[in-house]
């Protein structure tokens, strides 16, 4: 998951929780600094969902100065990151741009997603949770339940349970489908809460049941030699298909390669360039290859590669989805336009 934001979410959320629990002014300042990074890391929903149940402790304990500090801090953090897309839109388009700003802000995009909710979202979320627990330690869910049943009134129990469960309820309404991800990646920011809750359940269970200790250890070790190798095999197969294609693209004797986002299942994920665009060949999404871009590419007599359908064979084999022949023909049809603009075209490589 290191290519996603979720590993960083998990790390920053647990760092935030550690600083928050220290209950010192310097630690609170550090927690707010971590919150600033965590809120802007991916989407501004995930960190506040993690932190909110713990912040409610402050209201319950009537810790008004700390509550005021965090309220002011999170108000500033959220205001900054909610304004960020609109600010960046102005920098990218320029003052004379005719491009509408509508839909750039987070709330506009969120509204569009919420309107997509239907009964099928319940099925998708059920599958998400099944995958999530299949990728975790086998005792995670039973021990989470043990904490909720055996220690419902303990201070950390409710906060940890809400922190772990809130993303499920929110994403059920906002966006049940996760796209790529091992298990259920939208729960990874709250994975620390789930594990801490399970640890609390384990401590309650074994307190008066010493015989459970050995059983718990064995139950934790068995998946290491059974489920984990299968998961690693699944992960390897998923990445291997794209890695094979990526390696072949790197061998193309061209300045640019055009990839149709629907030339194969998830073909758009192959359009990855370095931030400074120093890699060669540069990958171009065919959906963005308009006349202006063609003229810009061909001004220096560049060589442009148009892939042969055989390039996508590893993805065709992995995903049980018939290739979109029309899309592949559309990508191949760029050849005359590129040549007319002065580019050399490398086809069927």
Secondary structure, 3 states (H helix, E strand, C coil): CCCCCHHHHHHHHHHHHHHHHHCCHHHHHHHHHHHHHHHHCCCCCHHHHHHHHHHHHHHHCCCHHHHHHHHHHHHHHHHHHHHHHHHHHHHHHCCCCCCCCCCCCHHHHHHHHHCCCCCHHHHHHHHHHHHHHHCCCCCHHHHHHHHHHHCCCCHHHHHHHHHHHHHHHHHHHHCCCCCCCCCCHHHHHHHHHHHHHHHHHHHHHHHCCCCHHHHHHHHHHHHHHCHHHHHHHHHHHHHHHHHHHHHHHHCCCCCEEEECCCCCCCHHHHCCCCCCCCCCCEEEEHHHCCHHHHHHHHCCCCEEEECCHHHHHHHHHHCCCCCCHHHHHHHHCHHHHHHHCCCEEEECC
